[in-house]
């Protein structure tokens, strides 16, 4: 929450207006800055807008002061003195401007502090802001309502009440659009509801009028809280003691207040989603049947419950220690455990997944055999190694028992969870355990009519297998796609050993198969979701940045140029407002498809969010080629889009920046493309603009 250390006041030099200047800090310390950079940037942009507005108001106040001095210097001649009514109006305007300026100072201070709030401080921070602003504005109640996930109901989530005013927080929960149809329609259309006199509401607002009058409310103002083009709630103020009219300046300032509320609330929702995702991962991690470790800098940083059971250690015994400490000094192949595991970890960090057998040691000193897989994973900004360890003691014992009695062999063979088979040299089956029958979908009687060769997906796979086993005499953890009886394809890891007669001739094969389809699919799904936009399937911001950096590196190496384009849809907000978000989503998907058809396969088109798209044209022969492509894009938007049963026209504005002429790093080149796009909009939309340095100079002058 906001820790208010006190309120300092000061008096304007030419006014008796008191300005509240809150001086507060984050209760957990301003050093606790863990917000994502995107949301920080949004808040800073809002603060820049507030600074600009402050400058305008100060200029306005200065102009008024000059007017007053002008009046004073005109002498005492009565014919030069304006009427008293005109003087009063000027004084009122000056006072209103100063009040707006003071409120703007207050909102600016509050928004600055909001950058440093953590997610669990957002609610208390909003309540503190409502209290400070409510008291300053001398209203009866200030409050925030937020829509639920489906958007069908809305609830009072934050509230401040002045002394003697009854709270309605607990009662105003789960309100539907039917309760306040007129009000909800205004909010859905992102309109500000400004009611100076509740008694003068129109007939269609009868429900709202009755509810507010029952509560003694005389004036109301409600400002939509919006993220992008999506309504997420509203900020409101009630006046009970007297009617209250809000100036356009005040309304604009309160919209800014709603803006930084929206940024904070959206950031918190994003972090909660990340926490939920982390919790799901933790559940899978904790309840996996295999032992799982997370390794950073060569030491264990986490492990699951199966690890504690398998190694017979407590978590404290494991965390912070190195893998070789839970192994004998040497592995069965004679290699030093510490040196070998260090080499395996380095290979995994280089992006090469590792699969190998490993001899481990439990707390009582007993040794056991395991299968280990090492994979590099990214959790947030951390790069870790995930180690999955499976106890293969039973399997190893089975391998050792192949030359022993049939009874011992049969017990291990039948009871193994791994799919095990035995074939003759020609591939005809001799035997198959139940796990293998279940995996491929055969019965015991059917396997003798089939050949192992029928499981290969292609002749090339069969030839690669034969080549490897002929050279080595065995295959270990060979990754291959195999067919089931019903023709379904699965990804498998197979280990195969040859059976030879006394003359050393191959007479058959013994194999173990493990289905890794689910793991492969999960890996591909996670990888795809991390780098693609969920709505359009286009590359997202992360993948776009990677490709842009690669394209710039290639262009620099080859002495070429690349073009970066930014475009958005002209008047896209009207599509969402008039036709609804479903139709807006259909339009975005149709735009994505048309852009892909317009561009080359070597070009990249990505959705950056909302209705913004960015394009990379790599290694252009000539810079003017960018203009040709931009014209093709503009031309492509001249034809209407077919959306279900409707046709919808949509135009676009395009900004183009050339690397390296317009920027030598990704951030600069993207910013300049963005500037060029807004120049296209300013020139009447449905155009493209090539970036020039004068554009940046004009923006700098405007900022000054």
N, C-alpha and C positions, 0 to 999 in steps of 0.2 A: 504494500500500500504506500501512498505518498505520506512521508513523514513531514508534517508541517511544523517547521521550527518557529514560525511566528509570522506576523504580517507587518511589513513596513509601509508607512504611508508618507506621501509627500504632497505638497500643495503646488499646483501650477502657479506660475508667476503672475498671471492675470486672471485667475479664476479661483473660486473656492471649492472646486471639484476635488474630492478625495479619491485617489487612485490606489487600489489594493495591489500590492506587489508581493505575491507569495514567494517565500524563499524555502524551498523544500528539497529533499533529496530522496533517493531510493532507500527504503528501510534496510535493504541488504547491501547498500553501498553502490556508488556510481560505477565502481569498477566491474560490477557484474553485468557485462554487456554481452549477451549471448543471442541477440536477435539476428536473423538472417539479413544479409546485406541488402537484399531487394527491399524489405520493409523499411529498413533504416533510410534507404535512398528515397522512398516514397514520403516518409515523414519530413526528411530534410527539404524535399521539393515543396511540401506544403508550408514549411517554415519560411522558405524563400518567398513564397507567394504572400505570406503574412508580412514579411519585411517590406515587400514592395508596396503593400497596401498602407502600411504605417507611413512610408515616405509620402504617398499621395495625400494622406490625411494631414500630415505635418505641413505639406505645401498648401493645402486648402486652408488650414488654420492660419498660416502666415499671410495668405492673401486676404483673409478677413481682417486680420490685425492691421494690415496696410490700409484697408478700406476705412477702418475706424480712425486711423491717424489722419487720413485724407479728409474725413468729415470734420475732425477737430481743427484742421488747419484752414478751413474755409472762412473763418471769421464769424462774426456775430450777425451778419446780415440775414435776416429771416428768410429772404427769398432763396438762399442757398442751402437751407437746412431741410432735409427730407422730412416728410410727415412722420409723426411718432409711430404710426402703425408699421411703416417700412423699417424704421430703426428696430422696433421690437422683433420683426420677422428676421432681420439680420442677426440680431443677438441670439434668437432661438436657433437659427441655423448654425451659428458659431458654437453654441453650447452643445448641440446635437453632434457636431463634428468632433468636439473634444471628448464627449462621452464615448463615441465610436472608437476614437483613438485610444482612450483608456482601456476599453474592453479589448481592443486588439492587442495592446501590450500584455494584458492579462492572459489572453488565449495563447499568445506567442510563448510566454513563460511556461504555461502548462504543457503545450505541445513539445517544447524542448525537453522537459523532464520525461515525457512519455517514451522517448527513445530508449531510456535506460531501465524501463520496467521489464521484469521477467514475466513469463506467462501467468504464474500464480499471483502476480501483483496487479494484473490488469483490472479485475473487478473492483478491488479497493481503490485503485487509481481513478477509475471512472467515477466512483462514488465521491471521492475527494473533489474531483473537478466539478461535478454537479453541485456540490455544496458551495464551493468557492464562487462559481459563476452565478448560481442561484441567489446567493446572498448579495453579490455585487449588483445584480439586475433587480433586486428587490421584488422577486416573484414568490409565489406561494409554494409551488412544487417545480422541481426539475427532475427529469426522468429519461430513461432509455427503455425502449421496447425492442425485442429481437424476434425475428421470425424463426420458426422451427425448421428442421431439416427439409421437410416436404414443402414448406412455404404456405401451408394452408391455415395455420394458426400463428398467433403472435402473443408474446407474454411480456409483462413488466419485469425486467431483470435488474434494474438499478434505479434508485430513487433518493431524492433529498426533499425534505419538507421543512418549511420555516416553522418557527415556534407557534404551537397551538393548532397546526394543520394536521389533519388525520392522514395516516399513511394508507395507500391503496395497493401496496405492492403485492400482498398475499391474495387479494381478491381479483386482481387483473391478470389472470393466468389463462392461457389456452383460448384466447379470444379468436373467433372465426370471422371471416369476411362478412357473413350474414349479420353479425352483431352491429357492424358499422360499415355498411356497403359504400356510402358516399366517401367516408374517410379513407377506406382501404383502396378505393379506386384512385383517389388522388395520390396515395403513397405508391401504389403499383406503377403509376405514370411518372413517378419521381417528381411530383409537384410539391411545393411547400404549401402547407395549410396555415394560413394567417387569418385568425378570427379575432379582430379587435373587440367585437361585441357579439357574444354567443346568442343573444336574443334576436339578432338579425340574420341568423343562418337561413339558407333557402329551404323550401319545403322538402326537397329530397334528402336533407340532412336532419330530418325530424328526430331520428333515434339518437344521433349525436347530441343534438340540442337538449333533448330531455335528460340524457345521462349527465351531461356537463352541468346543466342547471340544477339537477338533484344534488350535485356535489358543491353547489354554490360558486361554480367557476364563471367568471365574467369574460375572460379573454384567454385565448389559446394560440400557441404557435407550435407547429411540428415540422421538423426538417428531416427528410429521408436520409438514412445512412446507407450509402451505396458503395459497392465494390465492383469496379468495372461498369457494367450496365445492369448489375444484379442488385435488387432491393434486399437488404438484410435486416432492416429495422428502421427505427426513427428516434430522433432526439426531440423532446418536448418540454415546454414551459407553460405553467398555468398561473393565472392571476385571479385571486378571489377577492381581495380587498378593493380593487378598483379596475376599471377597464384600462387596457394597455395596448398601444399601437406601436409596432416595431418598424423602424426606418429601414430602407433598403440597405444602408450601410450595416446596421445591426444584423439584418438577415444574412448578408454576405459573410459576416464574421462568424455567425453561428453555423453556417454551412461549412466553414473551415474547421470548426470544432467537431462537427459530425464527421468530417473527412479523416481527422487523425484518430477519432474513435474507430472508424471503419478499418483503418490500417492495423491498429492494435488488435482488434477482434479477429480479423482475418489471419493475422500472424499467429495468434493463440490457437485458432482452429487448425492451422497447418501443423503447428508443433504437437497438438493433441493427436492428429492423424499419424505423425511420425512416431509418437509414443505408443500408439495402438499397434502400429506395424512392428515396432521393436518388441512389444509384448507378445505378439503372435510368434515372432521369430524365437523369442525366449522360450515359449511353450514347446515349440517343435524341438528346440535345442535341448531343453531339460528332459523331455520324455522320449527321446530317441532311444531305439534299442541298442545302438552302437555307442561306444565311448567317443565323445567329441571334445577336443581341446581348441582353444584359440591361442595363437602364439604371436607375440610381438617382440622384436629385437632378440629373438632366440630364447625367449622365456615364456612360460605359460601365464596367461592373464585371466583365463576362465576355463571352466570345465563343467560337464553336466554330471547328473547323479550316477549314471551308468559308469562313468569313469571312476568314481569313488568306490563303487562296488567291485569293478574289475581289478583295480590296482590295490584295493584294501587300504586306502589312505584317506585322511581327512582333507578337506579343501585347503586348509592352512598348510598342509604338508606339500601341496602341489603348486599353488599359485606362487609365482616369483622364481620358480626353479626351472632348469633346462631339461629338455627331453632325455638327454643322455643319462641324467641322474636316476632315471627309472628303467635303466637298461644295464645289462652286464657290460663289462669294459670292452669286450669284443663280440661282434656278431658271428653267426655260424660260418660266414664266408671269410672270417679272419680279419675283417676290417675293424678299425677302432670305432666304437659307437659314436663318440662325440664328433669325430671328423666326418663320418658318413652322414649323420643326421644334419649337420651343418651344411654339407653339400646339397642334400635333398631340399632343405629349406631355401637355399639360394636359387636353386632351379625353379622352385614353385614361385618365388618372388619375381622371377624373370618371366612369369606367365606360362610356365610349362608344368601342367598338373603331374603329380608324382604318385605312382602306385607301386607299392613294394611290400615285401614281408619283413617283419621286424620281431626280434626276440626282446620281450619285456621282462621286468622284474617287479614283483609285488612287494608289499611292506614286510612280509615274512621271509623274503629272499628267494621264494620259488619263482621259476622261470616259466613263461608261457609264450606261445607263438601268436602273432597277429598279422592281419592285413592292414596296411596303412595307406590312406590317400591324403595327399596334401594339395590344397588349392588356395590361391590368393583370393581374398575377398575384401571389399571395401565397406566399412561401417561408418557412415558419415564421412569424416575427413581422415579416418584412420585406415591404414592398409595393414591387414592381418593375414596370418596363415591359419586356415581351418584344417585341423587334423581329425580325420575320422578313423577310429581304431576298432577293428572287429576281431574278436577272439576266434582264432581258427585252430585251436588246439585239437578239436574233434577231427577237422579236416586233415590236419597234419598226421594225426595218429592213423587216420584211414590210409593216407599215402604210404606210411611206413608199414602198414599191415597188409599191403597188396600181395606180398610174397608169402604171407603167413596163412593160417587156416581159413577155409571158406566161411566158417561160422563167424569168426571175428570180423572178417571182411564184410559179410552180408549184413551184420548188425549195424556197422557204421555206414554202409552204403544206403541201406533203407531209411535210416533215421536222420540222415543229414538234411539240413534245410537247403543246402546248395543242390542245384540240378546236376546230376552225375549220369554219364552214359558210357557205354563201351561199344566199340564197333570193330568190324573186321577191316582189313586193309582196303577193301573195295567200298567201304562206307555203309555196308549193311549192319543193322543193329544186332548186338549180342545181348545187351541188357541196358536197362534204364531205370533209375529209382523213381519213387512216386513224385518227388519234387520236380523232376524233369518231365514226367508225364503230364503233370498239372501245368507246367510252364508252356508246353507246346500243344496241349489239348488232345493228346492221344490216350488210348487205353493200352493196357499191357499186351493185349492180343494184336492190336493194330500195328505196333511198332515194327514187327517182323516183316511187314509188307512194304515198309518204306525204307528209304536210304537217307543217310545224313546229308548227302549232297543236295537233296531237295529243299533243305532249309536255307541254302545260300540265296541271296537276293539277286546276284549277277554272276556270270561266269568269271568276271574279273576278280570278284571277292574270293571265289574258290581257288583260282590260280595263285593269288597272293598268299592264301593260307598254305597251300601245298609248297610254295617256294620257301616260306619261312620255316616250316616244320622240317623240310628236307635239309635245310642248311644247319639248323640248330638241334634237331632231334626232339624238340619240344617247343611249345608256345606258352607264354605266360602273360595273362591279362591283355590278350589281344582284343582290341575293340572292333566290333563288326556288327552289321545289321543282319538279323535272321528273320525268317518267316515262320509264323505259327501255322497250324493246320488250317485255320480259317483265313489264311493269307494276310493276316495282320502283321505289320512290321514292328520289330522291337530292337532296341539298342542293347547289345550284350557285351560282357567281358568274358572271354573264354580262356581257360588254361587247358592245354592238351599235352599228354605225354605219349610217346610211342611204346608199343609192346613189341619186343624182339624175341626171336627164337635163339637157340643155342649158337647158331651161325651168325648172329648179329643182323639177321634180315627182319624187316618190319613186317609184323603179321597183324597188327591192329592198333587201335588208339583208345586211350582212356581220357575223358574230358570232363571238365567242370564248367558250368555255364551260370552266369549271374545276369539277371535282367536289370539293366540300369536305365530303362526307358523313362520312368517317372523322374529320376534325377536329372536326366538330360533335358526333358521337357521343362522341368521347373527352372533349370539353369537358363535355357533359352528364353523362357517367358520373362524371367526377372531381368535379363539383359535387354530384351526388347522394350519392356515397360520403362526401364530406366532411361532410354534414349529416344523414345517416340511419343508423340502426342496421342493421347487416348482417343480423341474425337476423330481426327483426320488420318491418323496413321503416319503423318509426316514426321521427319526428324524434329526433336524438340530443341530447346535452347542449348542444352548441354551438348547434344550431338552436333548442332550447328557450330558451336564454338570450336569443337574439336576439328571439324572439317575445315573451318575457316583458317585455323592456325596451320593445318597441314597444307592447305592451298597456298597460303602466304609463304610458307617455307619452300614449297616447290617453285613458286613464282620467283622468289629471290634467287634460288639456286639456278634456275634456267633463264633468268633475265626477262621474265614475262610480266604481264600485268594481269590483275584479276579485277572483276567488278563485283561490288556488293550492293544489292538493291533492298530497300525497305518499302513495303507497300501496305496499305490498309484499305478497307472498303469505305467508300464515301457514304456517309449517312447510314452506317450500319445500325446505329442505335435505333433509328426509326423502324427498321425491320423487327428488332426485338420488341419494341414498344407496341407496334401496330399488329404484327403477325404472331408474336410470341417467340419465346426462346427456342422452342422446338424447330420452328421454321428457320430461325437464325442459325441453329446448328446444322440443318440441312444445307443452308447456303454456304456455310464455311466448308463443309465436306465437298460440295460441288465446285467451289473455288479451288480447293486443293487439287481435285482431279483435273480441272482445266489447266492449272499451272503446270502440272506434271506433263500433260500432253503438249503444252506449248514449248517447254524447255527440252534441252538435250538430256540424255541419260547421264552424261558426265556432270551436269549442273546439279546443284543442291537447292531444294526449296524446303523451308522449315516454317512451322507455325511457332511464333514466339509467345503467343497468348492473346486472348481476345480476338480481334479481327486483324492482327498484325502478322505479316508474313515477311520472311527475309530470304534472299536468293544469293547464291554464289555462282559466278560465271568464271571458272578457272582458266588460266593460261590463255588469255585472249591474244589473237594475233595483232589486233589494232584496237585502240581505245574506243573508236567510234562504233565498234561492234556492240558495245553496251547500249548505245542509243537505238540500234536496230532491234535488239532483243526487247528493250523497254517499249518500243513502238508495237512490237508483236503482242506484248502483254496487254497494252492499252486496247489494241484491236480485238484481242480475245474477249475482252469484257464488253464489247459492243453488242454481243449476242446475249439474249436473255438466258437465264438458268432454269432448267426444268426441275422443279421440286415437287415430288409426288404428282398431284394433278394441277399444280399451278406453275405459271411461268413468272419469273421475277428478274427484273433488270437490276444490275448492280455495276457501279463504276468504281475505278480505283485510282488512287494517287500514288505515284512512284518516285522515290528518291534514289539516286545513283551516286556511289562514291567509288573511285578507282584507286587500287593499291598498285604502287606505293605513293602515287602522286598526292592523294588526299589523306594519307595516314599510313604509318608504318607499324601499327599494332592493332589488334582486334578491337579494342575498346574505342580507339579514335575513328577507325574506318566505319564502325557501326554507328557511332554518334553522328558522323558527317552524312551518312546515308539517311539517317533520321531527320537531320536538319533539311536536307534536300527534299525529302518527302513533304515536310510541312510547308516548304516553299511552293511545291506543286499545289497543295491545298489552297494556299493563299492566292495563287494565280487563277483560281476558278475550278480546281479539282479536275479529274479525268485527264490528267497530264503527267508527264514525267519531267524531272529536273536533274541535271548533272550538277554535282556539288562544286562550288567555287569558294575560295577563301573569303570573298566579300560577304558571303552569307554569315559566316562565323563572326566577322567584324561587325555586321549589322546587329547580330544578337548581342554582342558585347556592348555596343552602344545603347541598345534598348535596355540592357540590364543596368548600365550606368545612369 
